[in-house]
Amino acid sequence: MKTNDAGSKLFDMANIALMLGLVFVTFYPIYYLFIVSVSDGNAVMRGEVAFWPIQMNWSTYSLLFEDPSILRSYANTILYTVVGTTINVVCTAMCAYPLSKPHFYGRGFFTLLIVVTMFFSGGLIPSYLLVQKLGMLNTMWALVLPGAISVWNMIIMRTFFQGIPNELYESAEMDGANELVSLIRITLPLSKAIMATMGLFYAVGHWNSFFGAMIYLDDKDKFPLQIILRNMVVLGEMSGQTQEIGGIYSAVTATNIKYAVIIVAVVPILLVYPFIQKYFVKGVMIGSLKG
């Protein structure tokens, strides 16, 4: 027994050490971005910032939010994410619901047509020409409509819907409910977990997306935050307002500003997750178990 107890304690200690190591590896990059963004720019340039901020100040964030392009792109990103996620979830549910019904005529054929799009697509140029012909260039709709449904997410949602007892639908049908009423009054209220999961997946995708905006948008006033961040990090470009004010703050460098923009871009998604965590975990597990 003593040998087993010692082995169990050793195993627990190894697990704790491993978990702490994973937490550190996961958390430290975000923490490092933050301490660099609030440290003295000269100390950052000398490579002195590692675990603690040096000469901590909030000048970088003051400078950041004085830049109208940052605030405008931030508002654009929020708008694209909210509208795009709403369209995604609604369209995915409306597609998954009929395909989850065994009595739906042609269900296998339509499912096959949808699944084929996971492996074959027209490519970038045909997609661009389609968006152009539809008159959506340089508009929000070019970012939210072409990817309205993710086939993989639709299949997961369909699998979830198939797990709802059919007796509920039969009872509703006896009371005179049609399919639309059954979807709204029965399916959706019982599917909060999968809806929250899909909503988070879609929202993160929209929030982090920059390629669509880079291809379809020409007006800088419509750029999302990720385009501004890409231009800063990859191309080294700074907006005129930020560059002009940067001369006033001697303790602020381009590196401070880049890291501050990254923090501003990441924090909203991190804050959303705890509120839907219970639904997220349940939705992912159900979707994976009922294949």
C-alpha positions as a Markdown table, in Angstrom:
| # | Residue | x | y | z |
|---|---|---|---|---|
| 1 | Met | 0.0 | 0.0 | 0.0 |
| 2 | Lys | 2.8 | 2.4 | 0.9 |
| 3 | Thr | 4.4 | 1.8 | -2.5 |
| 4 | Asn | 1.1 | 2.5 | -4.3 |
| 5 | Asp | 0.6 | 5.7 | -2.2 |
| 6 | Ala | 4.1 | 6.9 | -3.1 |
| 7 | Gly | 3.6 | 6.1 | -6.7 |
| 8 | Ser | 0.2 | 7.9 | -6.7 |
| 9 | Lys | 1.8 | 11.0 | -5.1 |
| 10 | Leu | 4.6 | 10.9 | -7.6 |
| 11 | Phe | 2.1 | 10.7 | -10.5 |
| 12 | Asp | 0.1 | 13.6 | -9.1 |
| 13 | Met | 3.2 | 15.7 | -8.7 |
| 14 | Ala | 4.3 | 14.9 | -12.3 |
| 15 | Asn | 0.8 | 15.9 | -13.5 |
| 16 | Ile | 0.8 | 19.1 | -11.6 |
| 17 | Ala | 4.3 | 20.0 | -12.9 |
| 18 | Leu | 3.2 | 19.2 | -16.5 |
| 19 | Met | 0.0 | 21.2 | -16.1 |
| 20 | Leu | 1.9 | 24.2 | -14.7 |
| 21 | Gly | 4.3 | 23.9 | -17.6 |
| 22 | Leu | 1.5 | 23.9 | -20.1 |
| 23 | Val | -0.2 | 26.9 | -18.4 |
| 24 | Phe | 3.1 | 28.8 | -18.5 |
| 25 | Val | 3.7 | 28.0 | -22.2 |
| 26 | Thr | 0.1 | 29.1 | -23.0 |
| 27 | Phe | -0.1 | 32.2 | -20.9 |
| 28 | Tyr | 3.4 | 33.6 | -21.1 |
| 29 | Pro | 3.2 | 34.8 | -24.8 |
| 30 | Ile | 0.1 | 36.9 | -24.0 |
| 31 | Tyr | 1.7 | 38.1 | -20.8 |
| 32 | Tyr | 4.9 | 39.0 | -22.6 |
| 33 | Leu | 2.9 | 41.0 | -25.2 |
| 34 | Phe | 1.3 | 43.0 | -22.4 |
| 35 | Ile | 4.4 | 43.8 | -20.4 |
| 36 | Val | 6.2 | 44.9 | -23.6 |
| 37 | Ser | 3.2 | 47.2 | -24.5 |
| 38 | Val | 3.4 | 49.0 | -21.2 |
| 39 | Ser | 7.2 | 49.1 | -20.8 |
| 40 | Asp | 9.6 | 51.8 | -21.7 |
| 41 | Gly | 10.4 | 51.7 | -25.4 |
| 42 | Asn | 14.1 | 52.1 | -24.9 |
| 43 | Ala | 14.2 | 49.1 | -22.5 |
| 44 | Val | 12.2 | 47.1 | -25.1 |
| 45 | Met | 14.7 | 48.0 | -27.8 |
| 46 | Arg | 17.6 | 46.9 | -25.5 |
| 47 | Gly | 15.9 | 43.6 | -24.9 |
| 48 | Glu | 15.6 | 44.1 | -21.1 |
| 49 | Val | 11.9 | 43.1 | -20.8 |
| 50 | Ala | 11.4 | 39.5 | -20.0 |
| 51 | Phe | 9.2 | 38.8 | -17.0 |
| 52 | Trp | 8.3 | 42.2 | -15.5 |
| 53 | Pro | 7.5 | 45.6 | -17.2 |
| 54 | Ile | 10.2 | 48.2 | -17.0 |
| 55 | Gln | 9.2 | 51.8 | -16.2 |
| 56 | Met | 5.6 | 50.8 | -16.6 |
| 57 | Asn | 3.4 | 53.4 | -18.4 |
| 58 | Trp | 0.2 | 53.5 | -20.4 |
| 59 | Ser | 1.3 | 56.0 | -23.0 |
| 60 | Thr | 1.1 | 53.3 | -25.7 |
| 61 | Tyr | -2.6 | 52.7 | -25.1 |
| 62 | Ser | -3.3 | 56.4 | -24.9 |
| 63 | Leu | -1.6 | 56.9 | -28.2 |
| 64 | Leu | -3.4 | 53.9 | -29.7 |
| 65 | Phe | -6.9 | 55.1 | -28.8 |
| 66 | Glu | -6.1 | 58.6 | -30.0 |
| 67 | Asp | -5.6 | 57.2 | -33.5 |
| 68 | Pro | -8.9 | 57.4 | -35.4 |
| 69 | Ser | -8.0 | 54.6 | -37.8 |
| 70 | Ile | -7.6 | 52.1 | -34.9 |
| 71 | Leu | -11.0 | 53.0 | -33.4 |
| 72 | Arg | -12.7 | 52.9 | -36.8 |
| 73 | Ser | -11.2 | 49.5 | -37.7 |
| 74 | Tyr | -12.1 | 48.2 | -34.3 |
| 75 | Ala | -15.7 | 49.2 | -34.8 |
| 76 | Asn | -15.6 | 47.6 | -38.3 |
| 77 | Thr | -14.3 | 44.3 | -36.8 |
| 78 | Ile | -17.1 | 44.3 | -34.2 |
| 79 | Leu | -19.7 | 44.9 | -36.9 |
| 80 | Tyr | -18.4 | 42.3 | -39.3 |
| 81 | Thr | -18.1 | 39.7 | -36.5 |
| 82 | Val | -21.6 | 40.3 | -35.1 |
| 83 | Val | -23.3 | 40.4 | -38.5 |
| 84 | Gly | -21.2 | 37.5 | -40.0 |
| 85 | Thr | -21.7 | 35.3 | -37.0 |
| 86 | Thr | -25.5 | 35.9 | -37.0 |
| 87 | Ile | -25.7 | 35.0 | -40.6 |
| 88 | Asn | -23.5 | 31.9 | -40.1 |
| 89 | Val | -25.4 | 30.5 | -37.2 |
| 90 | Val | -28.9 | 31.1 | -38.8 |
| 91 | Cys | -27.9 | 29.7 | -42.2 |
| 92 | Thr | -26.1 | 26.7 | -40.7 |
| 93 | Ala | -29.1 | 25.8 | -38.5 |
| 94 | Met | -31.5 | 26.2 | -41.5 |
| 95 | Cys | -29.4 | 23.9 | -43.5 |
| 96 | Ala | -28.7 | 21.3 | -40.8 |
| 97 | Tyr | -32.4 | 21.0 | -39.6 |
| 98 | Pro | -33.9 | 19.5 | -42.8 |
| 99 | Leu | -30.9 | 17.3 | -43.4 |
| 100 | Ser | -31.4 | 15.9 | -39.9 |
| 101 | Lys | -34.9 | 14.6 | -40.8 |
| 102 | Pro | -35.0 | 11.0 | -42.0 |
| 103 | His | -38.2 | 11.6 | -43.9 |
| 104 | Phe | -36.7 | 14.5 | -45.9 |
| 105 | Tyr | -36.8 | 13.4 | -49.6 |
| 106 | Gly | -33.4 | 13.6 | -51.3 |
| 107 | Arg | -31.5 | 14.1 | -48.0 |
| 108 | Gly | -28.6 | 11.9 | -49.1 |
| 109 | Phe | -28.3 | 13.7 | -52.5 |
| 110 | Phe | -28.2 | 17.2 | -51.0 |
| 111 | Thr | -25.8 | 16.1 | -48.3 |
| 112 | Leu | -23.5 | 14.8 | -50.9 |
| 113 | Leu | -23.6 | 18.0 | -52.9 |
| 114 | Ile | -22.8 | 20.0 | -49.8 |
| 115 | Val | -20.0 | 17.7 | -48.7 |
| 116 | Val | -18.3 | 17.9 | -52.1 |
| 117 | Thr | -17.7 | 21.6 | -51.6 |
| 118 | Met | -15.3 | 20.7 | -48.7 |
| 119 | Phe | -12.9 | 19.1 | -51.2 |
| 120 | Phe | -13.5 | 21.2 | -54.4 |
| 121 | Ser | -13.9 | 24.9 | -54.9 |
| 122 | Gly | -13.6 | 27.3 | -57.7 |
| 123 | Gly | -10.5 | 29.0 | -56.4 |
| 124 | Leu | -9.7 | 32.6 | -55.6 |
| 125 | Ile | -10.1 | 34.2 | -59.1 |
| 126 | Pro | -13.6 | 32.7 | -59.7 |
| 127 | Ser | -14.6 | 33.7 | -56.2 |
| 128 | Tyr | -13.4 | 37.2 | -56.8 |
| 129 | Leu | -15.3 | 37.4 | -60.1 |
| 130 | Leu | -18.5 | 36.1 | -58.5 |
| 131 | Val | -18.3 | 38.7 | -55.7 |
| 132 | Gln | -17.6 | 41.4 | -58.3 |
| 133 | Lys | -20.6 | 40.4 | -60.5 |
| 134 | Leu | -22.8 | 40.4 | -57.5 |
| 135 | Gly | -21.8 | 44.0 | -56.8 |
| 136 | Met | -20.4 | 43.2 | -53.3 |
| 137 | Leu | -16.9 | 44.5 | -53.8 |
| 138 | Asn | -15.8 | 47.0 | -51.2 |
| 139 | Thr | -18.8 | 46.2 | -49.0 |
| 140 | Met | -19.3 | 44.3 | -45.8 |
| 141 | Trp | -21.3 | 41.6 | -47.6 |
| 142 | Ala | -18.2 | 40.4 | -49.5 |
| 143 | Leu | -16.8 | 39.4 | -46.1 |
| 144 | Val | -19.8 | 37.7 | -44.5 |
| 145 | Leu | -21.9 | 36.1 | -47.3 |
| 146 | Pro | -19.4 | 33.9 | -49.3 |
| 147 | Gly | -18.6 | 31.9 | -46.2 |
| 148 | Ala | -22.1 | 31.9 | -44.7 |
| 149 | Ile | -22.0 | 28.1 | -44.1 |
| 150 | Ser | -19.1 | 26.0 | -43.0 |
| 151 | Val | -19.8 | 22.4 | -44.1 |
| 152 | Trp | -18.0 | 20.9 | -41.2 |
| 153 | Asn | -19.9 | 22.9 | -38.7 |
| 154 | Met | -23.2 | 22.1 | -40.5 |
| 155 | Ile | -22.5 | 18.4 | -40.2 |
| 156 | Ile | -21.8 | 18.7 | -36.5 |
| 157 | Met | -25.0 | 20.7 | -36.0 |
| 158 | Arg | -27.0 | 18.2 | -38.1 |
| 159 | Thr | -25.6 | 15.3 | -35.9 |
| 160 | Phe | -26.7 | 17.2 | -32.8 |
| 161 | Phe | -30.2 | 17.7 | -34.2 |
| 162 | Gln | -30.5 | 14.0 | -35.0 |
| 163 | Gly | -30.0 | 13.3 | -31.3 |
| 164 | Ile | -33.2 | 15.1 | -30.3 |
| 165 | Pro | -36.0 | 12.6 | -29.6 |
| 166 | Asn | -38.4 | 12.3 | -32.6 |
| 167 | Glu | -41.3 | 12.0 | -30.2 |
| 168 | Leu | -41.1 | 15.7 | -29.4 |
| 169 | Tyr | -41.7 | 16.5 | -33.1 |
| 170 | Glu | -44.5 | 14.0 | -33.4 |
| 171 | Ser | -46.2 | 15.6 | -30.3 |
| 172 | Ala | -45.8 | 19.1 | -31.8 |
| 173 | Glu | -47.1 | 17.9 | -35.1 |
| 174 | Met | -50.2 | 16.5 | -33.4 |
| 175 | Asp | -50.8 | 20.0 | -31.9 |
| 176 | Gly | -50.6 | 21.5 | -35.4 |
| 177 | Ala | -47.0 | 22.7 | -35.5 |
| 178 | Asn | -45.3 | 22.9 | -38.8 |
| 179 | Glu | -41.5 | 22.5 | -39.4 |
| 180 | Leu | -40.7 | 26.1 | -38.9 |
| 181 | Val | -42.5 | 26.1 | -35.5 |
| 182 | Ser | -40.8 | 22.9 | -34.5 |
| 183 | Leu | -37.4 | 24.4 | -35.4 |
| 184 | Ile | -38.0 | 27.6 | -33.4 |
| 185 | Arg | -39.9 | 26.1 | -30.4 |
| 186 | Ile | -38.3 | 22.7 | -30.0 |
| 187 | Thr | -34.9 | 22.3 | -31.8 |
| 188 | Leu | -33.3 | 25.7 | -31.0 |
| 189 | Pro | -34.2 | 25.8 | -27.3 |
| 190 | Leu | -32.7 | 22.3 | -26.9 |
| 191 | Ser | -29.6 | 23.2 | -28.9 |
| 192 | Lys | -28.1 | 26.0 | -26.9 |
| 193 | Ala | -24.8 | 24.1 | -26.4 |
| 194 | Ile | -24.2 | 23.5 | -30.1 |
| 195 | Met | -25.4 | 26.9 | -31.1 |
| 196 | Ala | -23.0 | 28.5 | -28.6 |
| 197 | Thr | -20.2 | 26.3 | -29.9 |
| 198 | Met | -20.8 | 27.1 | -33.5 |
| 199 | Gly | -21.2 | 30.8 | -32.6 |
| 200 | Leu | -17.8 | 30.9 | -31.0 |
| 201 | Phe | -16.2 | 29.1 | -33.9 |
| 202 | Tyr | -17.6 | 31.5 | -36.4 |
| 203 | Ala | -17.0 | 34.6 | -34.3 |
| 204 | Val | -13.3 | 33.7 | -33.8 |
| 205 | Gly | -13.0 | 33.1 | -37.5 |
| 206 | His | -14.5 | 36.5 | -38.4 |
| 207 | Trp | -12.5 | 38.3 | -35.7 |
| 208 | Asn | -9.2 | 37.0 | -36.9 |
| 209 | Ser | -9.9 | 37.1 | -40.6 |
| 210 | Phe | -7.9 | 39.5 | -42.8 |
| 211 | Phe | -7.5 | 37.8 | -46.1 |
| 212 | Gly | -11.0 | 38.5 | -47.4 |
| 213 | Ala | -10.7 | 42.2 | -46.5 |
| 214 | Met | -7.4 | 42.4 | -48.1 |
| 215 | Ile | -8.9 | 41.0 | -51.4 |
| 216 | Tyr | -12.3 | 42.6 | -51.5 |
| 217 | Leu | -11.9 | 45.9 | -49.7 |
| 218 | Asp | -10.3 | 49.0 | -51.2 |
| 219 | Asp | -11.6 | 51.7 | -48.9 |
| 220 | Lys | -9.4 | 52.0 | -45.8 |
| 221 | Asp | -12.3 | 53.3 | -43.8 |
| 222 | Lys | -13.8 | 49.8 | -44.1 |
| 223 | Phe | -10.7 | 47.9 | -43.1 |
| 224 | Pro | -11.0 | 45.6 | -40.0 |
| 225 | Leu | -8.6 | 45.7 | -37.2 |
| 226 | Gln | -6.7 | 42.7 | -38.4 |
| 227 | Ile | -5.7 | 44.5 | -41.6 |
| 228 | Ile | -4.3 | 47.4 | -39.5 |
| 229 | Leu | -2.5 | 44.9 | -37.4 |
| 230 | Arg | -1.1 | 43.0 | -40.4 |
| 231 | Asn | 0.2 | 46.3 | -41.9 |
| 232 | Met | 1.9 | 47.1 | -38.7 |
| 233 | Val | 3.5 | 43.8 | -38.0 |
| 234 | Val | 4.3 | 42.5 | -41.5 |
| 235 | Leu | 4.7 | 45.6 | -43.5 |
| 236 | Gly | 5.9 | 47.9 | -40.7 |
| 237 | Glu | 3.3 | 50.6 | -41.7 |
| 238 | Met | 1.9 | 53.0 | -39.1 |
| 239 | Ser | -1.1 | 55.2 | -39.6 |
| 240 | Gly | -0.5 | 58.9 | -40.0 |
| 241 | Gln | -2.0 | 59.9 | -36.7 |
| 242 | Thr | -0.1 | 57.3 | -34.7 |
| 243 | Gln | 3.2 | 58.1 | -36.4 |
| 244 | Glu | 2.7 | 61.9 | -35.8 |
| 245 | Ile | 1.8 | 61.5 | -32.1 |
| 246 | Gly | 4.6 | 59.0 | -31.7 |
| 247 | Gly | 7.2 | 61.7 | -31.7 |
| 248 | Ile | 5.7 | 63.2 | -28.6 |
| 249 | Tyr | 5.9 | 60.0 | -26.5 |
| 250 | Ser | 9.7 | 59.4 | -26.4 |
| 251 | Ala | 9.1 | 56.2 | -24.3 |
| 252 | Val | 6.9 | 54.6 | -27.0 |
| 253 | Thr | 8.3 | 52.7 | -30.0 |
| 254 | Ala | 6.8 | 50.9 | -32.9 |
| 255 | Thr | 7.2 | 47.7 | -31.1 |
| 256 | Asn | 5.2 | 48.9 | -28.1 |
| 257 | Ile | 2.4 | 50.0 | -30.5 |
| 258 | Lys | 2.4 | 46.6 | -32.4 |
| 259 | Tyr | 2.1 | 44.6 | -29.2 |
| 260 | Ala | -0.5 | 46.9 | -27.8 |
| 261 | Val | -2.6 | 46.4 | -31.0 |
| 262 | Ile | -2.2 | 42.7 | -30.7 |
| 263 | Ile | -3.4 | 42.8 | -27.1 |
| 264 | Val | -6.4 | 45.0 | -28.0 |
| 265 | Ala | -7.3 | 42.5 | -30.8 |
| 266 | Val | -7.0 | 39.4 | -28.6 |
| 267 | Val | -8.7 | 40.5 | -25.4 |
| 268 | Pro | -12.3 | 40.6 | -26.6 |
| 269 | Ile | -12.3 | 37.0 | -27.7 |
| 270 | Leu | -10.7 | 35.9 | -24.4 |
| 271 | Leu | -13.4 | 37.7 | -22.5 |
| 272 | Val | -16.2 | 36.1 | -24.4 |
| 273 | Tyr | -15.1 | 32.5 | -23.9 |
| 274 | Pro | -15.7 | 32.2 | -20.1 |
| 275 | Phe | -19.4 | 33.2 | -20.5 |
| 276 | Ile | -20.1 | 30.3 | -22.9 |
| 277 | Gln | -17.6 | 27.8 | -21.6 |
| 278 | Lys | -20.2 | 25.4 | -20.2 |
| 279 | Tyr | -22.1 | 25.4 | -23.5 |
| 280 | Phe | -18.9 | 25.1 | -25.5 |
| 281 | Val | -17.5 | 22.0 | -23.7 |
| 282 | Lys | -20.9 | 20.3 | -23.9 |
| 283 | Gly | -21.4 | 21.1 | -27.5 |
| 284 | Val | -18.0 | 19.9 | -28.6 |
| 285 | Met | -18.4 | 16.6 | -26.7 |
| 286 | Ile | -21.9 | 15.8 | -28.0 |
| 287 | Gly | -20.8 | 16.6 | -31.6 |
| 288 | Ser | -17.8 | 14.3 | -31.3 |
| 289 | Leu | -19.6 | 11.4 | -29.6 |
| 290 | Lys | -22.6 | 11.1 | -31.9 |
| 291 | Gly | -20.9 | 10.5 | -35.2 |
